[in-house]
Amino acid sequence: MIKTEKHLRLKTGTGRTVRVVREHYLRDDVSCNSRLCIAECRNEGPGLLPEAKDVTHYVVPDCQVTRDYLEILEFPEIRGVLFTGTVVHSMQHQGGRRAYGRLRTLLRDPRQECAVFANEFQQYAYCPREHGETLEKWQSRSTYKAAEWYYNHLAGQMPVVVLSEDPQIQEEYGPMTPGVFVVNMGEYLNNFWPDLQAAHDIYESLVAGLQEKGKSTGSKEYKDYLPVEVVEAGIKSGRYLRGNLQVNKHRAQQEAFVRMSSSSGGKDVELHTDVIVVGTALRNRAVHGDTVAVELLPRSEWRGRSTAITDNTEGVSSEAEEESNSVMPTGKVVAVMQRNWRDYVCSFAEDEGTQGQKKNPGKVLVIPFDYRIPKIRISTRQADQLKDHRIVVRIDSWEADSQYPNGHFVRSLGPSGDLETETAALLVENSISVAPFSEGQVKELPTNTEESPWVMQPEEVARRRDLRHTHLIFSIDPIGCEDVDDTLSIRKLPNGHLELGVHIADVTYFVKPNSLTDLEAKARATTVYLADRRYDMLPSILSADLCSLLGSVDRYAMSVLWELDSNYEVLDVWYGRTIIRSAYKMFYEAAQAVHDRKPEEELIQSIPELQELDIDTARNRLEQIRWAVDSLMDIADHLRAGRLREGGLELEGVEVQVQLGDSKEIQKLVPKQPLAVHETVAECMIFANHWVAKRIAEAFPNNALLRHHPLPRQEHFESLVECAKAQGFSIDTSSNKALAESLDKCVNKDDPVVNKLLRTLATQAMSNAQYFSTGSLPRDQYFHYGLALDQYTHFTSPIRRYADVIVHRLLLAAIGVEDERSAGVIKNQELEELSQHINNRNRAAQHAQRASTELFQALYFKDKDPEDECCIADAVIFSLRTNGVLLFVPKYGVKGPLYLKDKDGLVVCVEKDGTVSHTSGTLTRKQFEVVVQSTKGSTTFRLFQHLTVRLSLQKSRAHPQTLTFSLVAAKPYKPDLERVKGESSAPARTDVVKAIKSSSADTSTSHGPHDMTAAIGSEFPELLCEYGQSRSCDTLYGLMEVFREMSLAEA
């Protein structure tokens, strides 16, 4: 080891530059991180360069190339990229947080086969900076020196290509060492990847963007950002506030809100609400999702939210600005602390291709799919060819002298309006990658074919508790379900007590920590369910076969068994690995029919395992099943009652099954009654999740993965309280128990929709439940508000949730089956980072599911005649605005605005004969009603009033297609109202669950054939992942939390 000195110039917190001398140590045993190494370097971990059979050369980019063309290096085809320590250090300090984060992600992904070489600590690769040498020159020289050393270190086994955009570097170093080549990015793509068209397209766009970046128009559209050191000091002092910018998608040009972070500052101002930023000028180039610093305006300039409905097609409200009486802190953006840009789906304006070419050749404005994102200026020569396509665009920069951000074209998704294009668009919008599982991942998994069937290993069987001959185990799932995560068991013990069992697929047996399959599952974090397909977290050999607890086959499981006394109180609990054989694979309808004592012949036909038995044996088995189902329902009722006594919130649902044809058109909507057995299964899963949470939190108080649902903010209940007053009800929001009791009393016997809507409004106040590491929160913050449990986690669905995989590993370590290292238990900081990743991926999956089902809703009404009976429906007013009302349609579970005043200032007029027209008049909003006064009289629209409306499709070239409502009559639509009243006697559920059941086979992008059930609305995605149950079952808290995502407040 050689000791040297390194001279650095560092900037202090006050902005002063100081010269620092630090010790610098050089070694000759620094790992090269290549599988071709013959010098016996200690190369460990996934970040290793590939062997010669996999690539033809190694690539070593310099600092400039890495900064400017990193996304080309991210292409999966370009493997064997070596990043020097010099480059990584440069990206960390000069490339920006976003670019450095992407580089770290690239290096962590073993599929890319990239590596880091710590050249600045390798004795023979290190280049000290010479006196007077520029930083850029030294970085380039260090990069080439490292590449040269690397080539010689590997004894010339692999050519090395150095990428540099500096012509002087190419000329000076190009011919220096045979086997080490120096080229620019364009030459590299042309020579080595001539057929990788996507990379060439991005390269051209990036080059055009870089050329444009240096240009200046002279005049500034926006104010410059404050220096970082000034902003950080201001946040500490309380002058500036730090938070995340959230643009109102219905008023994208007018309103944005900054949600404060825990370290937001503001010591002199007690903020209990968001900060509103009015207009794009005060937003100062910040984009939705960015982390910003804001300065509050004087109180005299504070404003309230707009109370007018906005027409998205114009991006402005349909009348003059009107604000709520509740004034909010108002501010302006003074700096962007962190850009959180992503890939954006965009479209060309109808005449933008031609106009853009005339004004500025090669430069065009594209319109993002997301209303909250501003138009983006890109450079492309393909505007004419792609004018009717949806394309992917990335933002590069947004200078103060530019009205719009500058970006570049990435790729085309296909023609607008095509189902595959629209599906790809919603995946891109939510940053969801759906690449097929790699060959390496599939190879490390077992097979199960006729030629090579999978069999249990005797030594593994010996280590497990065998329940195949002692327990009656069965599953209850929707029709067509293949990925069966969970099964149940119930039996009488010799002492007269009952034993309840929950048995979950043992995914961790097949998916080892840090294996390729594990890393891919971690990256995906969840299975994504769309209306017509799904994208699995795990390969189908696991999700639909070896891990799926199918009927009449032996499977590995993780089980929790409780001994219960006669009062269903827990006397003992056992956790462990088991072997099970599910005796019956029942559907929800069959299990409910068993409980309801339907005719024996009908029941036997509904349970496949009974059909081949003789009649006497089938009847005996049926009695066993009936006892088991009845016992489970009794236990679940007891468990549920206990939670409700503690303040658990109960919600209810209305399901509609949507049948798809072979070409995926929606053929019809079939109302579907909720079943009591749904609650039974969900309650058993909640029980298991709760007990597992207690066990792992006890064993790992600082690094267990739990799920936290925080207290809601009281100001978010204002809308609920006001609406309840309109019906003469009082709402107590002091605790979850008080809220639940209040909602139970809000019952209108003549209109069951009232209680449904009030419960829906209650969910607006709810925060999202989040995964967390126990070491990151104090013990009193572990609670789950919605379920009224002190500890909660997810254990019951490891096939489609990575969080459950982590919990299984923690449980195995907690009960001593595996040690912490082999189980893959990770420390608090790493677990907390992983928790945030899972939270983000789950949220993205929910949004994609909602967007997919909204797409199919649009398809359903696309070609319908406006006079068709299915387009006329009963709607209920749930919120008032200054120019209209917001409606909820129980029949389809959709919501949206009804304008009572149009853009021309004409108001809705209801004639004496019931017809509707528009005429001049005024509109007055009161506490519980909106009064429309015209020359032909007045009409009052009250909260919870039923109207008859017509649903139609509003088409858009650039944005999602949406449903619009028009008033048909100011009275209820009798067919729908009678149907709703008829359902009021059905078992209680909660608001709006819409399940799409696919009757056709999966598309080529799906993983295995299945009968798909997904959601219309936002409810089903959280329902799917909250309790680990079959995709069409209702749950309690799942619905409540997803209504927060649905957010009626957005309308």
URTA-V968638 format. One record per backbone hydrogen bond with DSSP energy under -1.0 kcal/mol. CO is the residue of the C=O (numbers start at 1). NH is the residue of the N-H. E is the energy in kcal/mol with one decimal. If there is no record, write none. Layout:
<<CO NH E> <CO NH E>>
This chain:
<<2 26 -3.1> <4 24 -3.1> <6 22 -2.7> <8 20 -3.5> <10 18 -3.4> <12 15 -1.7> <16 12 -3.2> <18 10 -2.7> <20 8 -3.6> <22 6 -3.1> <24 4 -3.7> <26 2 -2.7> <27 123 -3.6> <33 49 -2.4> <34 37 -1.3> <41 43 -2.0> <46 48 -2.1> <49 35 -1.8> <51 54 -1.5> <51 55 -1.2> <58 161 -2.9> <59 82 -3.7> <60 163 -1.9> <62 66 -2.2> <63 67 -2.2> <64 68 -2.6> <65 69 -2.9> <69 72 -1.0> <69 73 -1.5> <72 75 -1.5> <75 78 -1.1> <77 79 -1.2> <80 59 -2.3> <81 115 -1.9> <83 117 -2.1> <84 88 -2.3> <85 89 -2.6> <86 90 -2.1> <87 91 -2.5> <88 92 -2.0> <89 93 -1.7> <90 94 -2.8> <96 100 -2.3> <97 101 -2.6> <98 102 -2.0> <99 103 -2.2> <100 104 -2.3> <101 105 -2.2> <102 106 -2.4> <103 107 -2.3> <104 108 -1.7> <109 112 -1.4> <115 83 -2.8> <117 85 -2.3> <117 119 -2.6> <118 121 -1.7> <121 27 -2.8> <122 125 -1.2> <122 126 -1.8> <130 133 -2.0> <134 138 -2.3> <135 139 -2.5> <136 140 -2.1> <137 141 -2.4> <138 142 -2.6> <139 143 -2.1> <140 144 -2.3> <141 145 -2.5> <142 146 -2.2> <143 147 -2.2> <144 148 -2.7> <145 149 -2.5> <146 150 -2.4> <147 151 -2.3> <148 152 -2.0> <149 153 -2.8> <150 154 -1.8> <151 156 -2.5> <152 155 -1.7> <154 157 -1.5> <159 58 -2.5> <160 181 -2.7> <161 60 -3.1> <162 183 -2.4> <163 62 -2.1> <166 170 -2.0> <167 171 -2.4> <168 172 -2.5> <169 173 -2.7> <170 174 -1.6> <173 176 -1.2> <177 180 -2.0> <179 160 -2.6> <181 162 -4.2> <183 164 -2.2> <184 188 -2.3> <185 189 -2.4> <186 190 -2.2> <187 191 -2.4> <188 192 -2.7> <189 193 -1.4> <193 196 -1.1> <195 197 -1.9> <196 200 -1.6> <197 201 -2.6> <198 202 -2.0> <199 203 -2.4> <200 204 -2.3> <201 205 -2.0> <202 206 -2.9> <203 207 -2.7> <204 208 -2.1> <205 209 -2.3> <206 210 -2.6> <207 211 -2.1> <208 212 -1.8> <209 213 -1.7> <212 215 -1.3> <227 231 -2.2> <228 232 -2.8> <229 233 -1.8> <230 234 -2.2> <231 235 -2.5> <232 236 -1.9> <233 237 -2.0> <234 238 -1.2> <234 239 -1.7> <234 240 -1.3> <241 294 -2.9> <242 261 -1.7> <243 292 -2.8> <244 259 -2.5> <245 289 -3.0> <246 257 -3.0> <248 251 -1.3> <251 255 -2.9> <254 279 -2.6> <255 248 -1.9> <256 277 -3.2> <257 246 -3.4> <258 275 -2.0> <259 244 -2.3> <261 264 -1.4> <264 242 -1.3> <275 258 -3.0> <276 331 -2.2> <277 256 -1.4> <280 284 -1.2> <282 333 -2.9> <283 286 -1.4> <287 290 -2.7> <290 245 -2.9> <291 337 -1.9> <291 338 -1.9> <292 243 -2.2> <293 334 -2.7> <293 335 -1.3> <294 241 -2.7> <295 332 -2.0> <298 301 -2.5> <299 302 -1.5> <303 328 -2.8> <305 324 -2.8> <307 882 -2.0> <309 318 -1.2> <311 314 -1.3> <311 315 -2.0> <316 311 -1.6> <322 307 -2.4> <329 276 -2.7> <330 297 -3.2> <332 295 -2.6> <334 226 -2.2> <335 293 -2.8> <338 291 -2.5> <344 393 -3.0> <345 369 -3.5> <346 391 -2.7> <347 367 -3.3> <349 352 -1.1> <351 355 -2.2> <352 356 -3.0> <353 357 -1.3> <354 358 -1.6> <355 359 -2.3> <356 360 -2.4> <360 363 -2.7> <362 380 -2.3> <364 378 -2.9> <366 376 -2.0> <367 347 -2.0> <370 373 -1.7> <376 366 -2.6> <377 407 -3.0> <378 364 -2.5> <382 386 -2.3> <386 389 -2.2> <388 416 -2.6> <390 413 -3.2> <391 346 -3.1> <392 410 -2.9> <393 344 -2.9> <394 408 -2.3> <397 406 -3.0> <399 402 -1.6> <400 221 -1.8> <400 222 -2.3> <405 377 -2.8> <406 396 -3.2> <406 397 -1.8> <408 394 -2.1> <411 392 -3.1> <414 390 -2.5> <415 418 -1.5> <418 422 -2.8> <419 423 -2.3> <420 424 -2.4> <421 425 -2.3> <422 426 -1.9> <423 427 -1.6> <424 428 -2.3> <425 429 -2.6> <427 432 -2.6> <428 431 -1.9> <438 442 -2.0> <439 443 -2.4> <440 444 -1.2> <442 445 -1.4> <452 449 -1.4> <457 461 -2.4> <458 462 -2.2> <461 464 -1.1> <465 579 -2.0> <467 471 -1.5> <473 583 -3.2> <474 488 -3.1> <475 586 -2.4> <477 588 -1.3> <478 481 -1.9> <482 484 -1.7> <484 549 -2.5> <485 505 -2.4> <487 503 -2.6> <488 474 -2.3> <489 501 -2.7> <491 499 -2.7> <493 496 -2.3> <497 493 -3.4> <498 564 -3.3> <499 491 -1.5> <500 562 -2.8> <501 489 -2.0> <502 560 -2.1> <503 487 -2.3> <504 558 -3.1> <505 507 -1.7> <507 510 -1.1> <507 511 -2.2> <512 515 -1.9> <515 519 -2.7> <516 520 -2.1> <517 521 -2.4> <518 522 -2.6> <519 523 -2.0> <520 524 -2.3> <521 525 -3.3> <525 802 -2.5> <528 535 -2.7> <533 530 -2.9> <535 528 -2.5> <539 542 -1.7> <539 543 -2.4> <540 544 -2.1> <541 546 -2.6> <542 547 -1.9> <548 550 -2.2> <555 580 -2.6> <556 506 -1.4> <557 578 -2.9> <558 504 -3.1> <559 576 -1.8> <560 502 -2.3> <561 574 -2.6> <562 500 -2.2> <563 571 -3.5> <563 572 -1.1> <564 498 -2.0> <565 568 -2.0> <569 565 -2.1> <572 563 -2.6> <574 561 -2.6> <576 559 -3.0> <577 465 -2.0> <578 557 -2.3> <579 467 -2.6> <580 555 -2.4> <582 552 -4.0> <584 475 -2.4> <586 477 -2.6> <587 591 -2.5> <588 592 -2.5> <589 593 -2.1> <590 594 -2.2> <591 595 -1.9> <592 596 -2.2> <593 598 -2.1> <594 597 -1.1> <599 603 -2.1> <600 604 -2.9> <601 605 -1.8> <602 606 -1.0> <607 610 -2.0> <610 613 -1.2> <614 618 -2.7> <615 619 -2.1> <616 620 -2.2> <617 621 -2.6> <618 622 -2.3> <619 623 -2.0> <620 624 -1.8> <621 625 -2.4> <622 626 -2.7> <623 627 -2.4> <624 628 -2.2> <625 629 -3.0> <626 630 -2.7> <627 631 -2.5> <628 632 -2.5> <629 633 -2.3> <630 634 -2.2> <631 635 -2.5> <632 636 -2.8> <633 637 -2.2> <634 638 -2.0> <635 639 -2.6> <636 640 -2.8> <637 641 -2.4> <638 642 -1.9> <639 643 -1.9> <640 644 -2.5> <641 645 -2.0> <642 646 -1.1> <643 648 -2.5> <644 647 -1.1> <652 990 -9.0> <654 993 -1.5> <655 672 -2.9> <656 995 -1.2> <657 670 -3.4> <658 997 -1.5> <659 667 -3.0> <661 664 -2.0> <665 661 -2.8> <668 659 -2.1> <670 657 -3.3> <672 655 -1.1> <675 678 -1.0> <676 680 -1.4> <677 681 -2.3> <678 682 -2.3> <679 683 -2.6> <680 684 -1.8> <681 685 -1.9> <682 686 -2.4> <683 687 -2.3> <684 688 -2.1> <685 689 -2.7> <686 690 -2.4> <687 691 -2.2> <688 692 -2.4> <689 693 -2.0> <690 694 -2.0> <691 695 -1.8> <692 696 -2.6> <693 697 -2.2> <694 698 -1.6> <695 699 -1.8> <696 700 -2.8> <704 774 -2.1> <706 772 -2.3> <708 770 -2.7> <709 785 -2.0> <713 716 -1.7> <714 717 -1.8> <715 718 -1.2> <717 721 -2.6> <718 722 -2.4> <719 723 -2.3> <720 724 -2.4> <721 725 -1.8> <722 726 -1.2> <724 727 -1.2> <724 729 -2.8> <725 728 -1.5> <735 739 -2.4> <736 740 -2.4> <737 741 -2.4> <738 742 -2.2> <739 743 -2.5> <740 744 -1.9> <741 745 -1.0> <745 747 -2.1> <748 751 -1.4> <751 754 -1.5> <752 756 -1.2> <753 757 -2.7> <754 758 -2.3> <755 759 -2.1> <756 760 -1.9> <757 761 -2.7> <758 762 -1.8> <759 763 -1.2> <761 764 -1.1> <762 765 -1.1> <763 766 -1.2> <770 708 -3.2> <772 706 -2.3> <773 776 -2.6> <778 781 -2.2> <779 782 -1.5> <783 709 -1.6> <784 788 -1.3> <784 789 -1.4> <786 649 -2.5> <789 784 -3.1> <792 707 -3.3> <800 527 -2.0> <802 806 -2.0> <803 807 -2.1> <804 808 -2.4> <805 809 -1.9> <806 810 -2.3> <807 811 -2.5> <808 812 -2.4> <809 813 -1.9> <810 814 -2.4> <811 815 -2.2> <812 817 -1.8> <812 818 -1.3> <819 823 -2.2> <820 825 -2.3> <827 831 -2.6> <828 832 -2.6> <829 833 -2.0> <830 834 -2.2> <831 835 -2.4> <832 836 -2.0> <833 837 -1.9> <834 838 -2.5> <835 839 -2.6> <836 840 -2.4> <837 841 -2.5> <838 842 -2.8> <839 843 -2.2> <840 844 -2.3> <841 845 -2.4> <842 846 -2.3> <843 847 -2.3> <844 848 -2.4> <845 849 -2.4> <846 850 -2.4> <847 851 -2.6> <848 852 -2.5> <849 853 -2.2> <850 854 -2.2> <851 855 -1.9> <852 856 -1.9> <853 857 -2.0> <854 858 -2.2> <855 859 -2.0> <856 860 -2.0> <857 861 -1.6> <865 868 -2.7> <868 871 -1.7> <869 872 -1.3> <871 951 -3.0> <873 949 -2.5> <875 947 -2.9> <876 888 -2.1> <877 944 -2.9> <879 886 -2.6> <883 900 -2.1> <883 901 -1.3> <884 881 -2.6> <885 898 -2.9> <886 878 -2.4> <886 879 -1.1> <887 896 -1.8> <888 876 -2.5> <889 893 -2.0> <889 894 -1.1> <894 889 -3.1> <896 887 -3.3> <898 885 -2.1> <900 908 -2.1> <902 905 -1.9> <906 902 -2.5> <907 919 -2.2> <909 917 -2.5> <911 914 -1.8> <915 911 -3.0> <917 909 -3.4> <919 907 -3.1> <922 933 -2.6> <924 931 -3.0> <928 943 -2.1> <929 926 -3.4> <930 941 -2.8> <931 924 -2.7> <932 939 -2.4> <933 922 -2.9> <934 937 -1.7> <937 934 -2.8> <939 932 -3.2> <941 930 -2.6> <942 945 -2.0> <945 877 -2.0> <947 875 -2.6> <948 968 -2.9> <948 969 -1.8> <949 873 -2.3> <950 966 -1.6> <952 964 -2.9> <954 962 -1.8> <962 954 -3.6> <964 952 -2.0> <966 950 -2.6> <969 948 -2.7> <973 977 -2.2> <974 978 -2.8> <975 979 -1.6> <976 980 -2.6> <977 981 -2.4> <978 982 -2.0> <979 983 -1.2> <983 986 -2.0> <994 1016 -4.2> <995 658 -1.4> <996 1014 -2.8> <1003 1006 -2.0> <1012 998 -4.4> <1014 996 -2.0> <1019 1023 -1.8> <1020 1024 -3.0> <1021 1025 -1.6> <1022 1026 -2.5> <1023 1027 -1.0> <1030 1033 -1.8> <1036 1040 -1.2> <1037 1041 -2.8> <1038 1042 -1.8> <1039 1043 -1.6> <1041 1045 -1.1> <1042 1046 -2.6> <1043 1047 -2.5> <1047 1050 -1.7> <1048 1051 -1.2>>
